[in-house]
Amino acid sequence: MPLHPTIVSVTRRIADRSAASRAAYLERIAEAKSRGSGRGRLSCGNLAHAFAAAPVGDKLAIRSSAPNIGVVTAYNDMLSAHAPLASYPDLIKVAARSAGGAAQVAGGVPAMCDGVTQGQPGMELSLLSRDVIAMATAVALSHDAFDAALMLGVCDKIVPGLMIGGLAFGHLPTLFVPAGPMPSGLPNKEKAAVRERFALGRASREELLEAESASYHTAGTCTFYGTANSNQMLMELMGVHLPGAAFVNPGTPLRDALTRAAAVRAIDHARAGTGALGEIIDARAVVNGLVGLCATGGSTNHALHLPAMAAAAGLLIDWDDLAQISSVTPLLARIYPNGGGDVNMFHAAGGIAFLTRELLAAGLLHGDVATVAGEGLAAYATEPWLDGDVLAWRPAPAASLDTALLRPVSDPFEPEGGLRLVSGPLGRAIVKISSVPADRRRITAPAVVFNDQNDFLTAFKSGALDRDHVAVIRFQRPEDNGMPELHKLTPSLTALQNKGFRVALVTDGRMSGASGAVPAAIHVSTPSGDHPLAAVEDGDVIDLDVDGGRLDIRVDAQAFAARPRAAQPAAAPGWGRELFQRLRPMMLPPERGGGLFDPLSTT
């Protein structure tokens, strides 16, 4: 099947827009690659420091020309998704030795859990932690003693940070190695029902904690389709996982086999001079990631992370690219919070292998890309399995085993993708519609304005929001308070909608795509840097038309432009926030990645 014309045109537009910055990036990594192995340039003292703690056999390998893998790990034992990574370095080292090379843990990166910090002060560090992770990755690899790299990480800001940092060393063959989701716990519908009852005061805190503990119950990634699992989908469709690695449960023989195989593949690429991360992540790979995001109704956080990751490879993308791809990409998956089943059920139904085959067959993915599998994207239409003790791959199931979760292109959930771009006098925003009913995609109602999510929750508990309204939560931009997620609002908004009120959310903060059935225009921003949300007043009528792509306010344009802007609240102290405060004014708008690294720079 030939490529869809929109996929062709968007890819060409990205390549043309990025011509100068991409050329500069490729020149930089080509120069680094031409210098050969960094160990050859280390002095005897440098090299002795580099292998001083290694076992004798590894010392001999590292001081010779044998490939040496640098492992960058996000391990900690607080995060369920990263706890399984504790055993990975030993698995990787044994596998590297079997392939005639060596491996060393080059360094660790911080990994915070948005699930722990949701609605708490620590959430204000979350988005900036991505850039801290990128810098920590660069520090780890700066020893220049490695011929390849393995990135161990899973969750929300960790994978994008590892990617940005890894692309700074884009001449190195690099594979991303996930941990996999925890086994399914309490069904998601039951958990959501308890959350809603608690928001309404009909369930105790003990009941809520019991439900949450039964859902998030052991090691592995949380099983809902938020940013962490969207990360894993992206790494597959962008070609930097081994095929099918995303959703294999931790602690299983298949998971361990995939981890060992990643190390061997890294050694093979290092020997062959192939698999350079900066060459794999090109305009086609980025478009493949955007298609996957739309086809699965993935996390809206990637409206920030994909521009930031692409920029690290010299590629400039924007929300118009995302919107155009979404307009031609059918929605093929409904995974909680967009549907009833979790990622384990999605994987069992056919998972990413089935999804990839369907999208390739429909001409919606670039198949002729470089990948760590070395066989183009068709390799990702297969799934891993153990043939005895041997890791092998087989074709995806011929048909979805659960069409309530996963469907073919011929029978999608919706003809367009799960993400929309809306714009108007209040700015540009992203809306995730994967589970928003069609009759809720246009809301016209008076604004109720808050400068803090906790003020909204106080109003909700008092009954003041029991009416049609558009909740405006402002001063949540990267430069304001780090752009925290506002997932804590979801149960209350859902409860209001279930009471029959027509409600929506408009915010310059994030939601991670967890707004569910409530229409939410998030990441509101303007290219000019103006902040129209600061001029919105209680009672202003807001018109959110998701299918029409509009975010309007029914106030005379001249009068609205002349209104004074409300003052940004003073920055709150404590919880380490003061250490990040001087970085806030440097953060870019969401459409340009929401971070510290300027995608418009060619240096």
Sequence and secondary structure as in RCSB ss.txt:
>XXXX:A:sequence
MPLHPTIVSVTRRIADRSAASRAAYLERIAEAKSRGSGRGRLSCGNLAHAFAAAPVGDKLAIRSSAPNIGVVTAY
NDMLSAHAPLASYPDLIKVAARSAGGAAQVAGGVPAMCDGVTQGQPGMELSLLSRDVIAMATAVALSHDAFDAAL
MLGVCDKIVPGLMIGGLAFGHLPTLFVPAGPMPSGLPNKEKAAVRERFALGRASREELLEAESASYHTAGTCTFY
GTANSNQMLMELMGVHLPGAAFVNPGTPLRDALTRAAAVRAIDHARAGTGALGEIIDARAVVNGLVGLCATGGST
NHALHLPAMAAAAGLLIDWDDLAQISSVTPLLARIYPNGGGDVNMFHAAGGIAFLTRELLAAGLLHGDVATVAGE
GLAAYATEPWLDGDVLAWRPAPAASLDTALLRPVSDPFEPEGGLRLVSGPLGRAIVKISSVPADRRRITAPAVVF
NDQNDFLTAFKSGALDRDHVAVIRFQRPEDNGMPELHKLTPSLTALQNKGFRVALVTDGRMSGASGAVPAAIHVS
TPSGDHPLAAVEDGDVIDLDVDGGRLDIRVDAQAFAARPRAAQPAAAPGWGRELFQRLRPMMLPPERGGGLFDPL
STT
>XXXX:A:secstr
    HHHHHHHHHHHHHTHHHHHHHHHHHHHHHHT  GGGGS HHHHHHHHTTS HHHHHHHHTTS EEEEEE  
 SSSTTTGGGGGHHHHHHHHHHHTT EEEEEEE     HHHHTTSGGGGGHHHHHHHHHHHHHHHHTT   SEEE
EE  STTHHHHHHHHHHTTTTSBEEEE   B    S HHHHHHHHHHHHTT S HHHHHHHHHHHS SSSB SSS
SHHHHHHHHHHHTT S TT TT  TTSHHHHHHHHHHHHHHHHHHHHT  BHHHHSSHHHHHHHHHHHHHHT  T
THHHHHHHHHHHTT    HHHHHHHHHHS B B BTTSSSB HHHHHHHTHHHHHHHHHHHTT S  S   TTSS
 GGGGGEEEEEETTEEEEEE  SS S TTTB  TTS SBSS SEEEEEETTEEEEEE TT  GGGSEEEEEEEEE
SSHHHHHHHHHHTTT SSEEEEE S SHHHH   B GGGHHHHHHHHHTT  EEEEESSB TTTTTTS EEEEEE
 TT   GGGG  TT EEEEETTTTEEEE S HHHHHHS           TTHHHHGGGGGG   GGGTSSSS TT
   
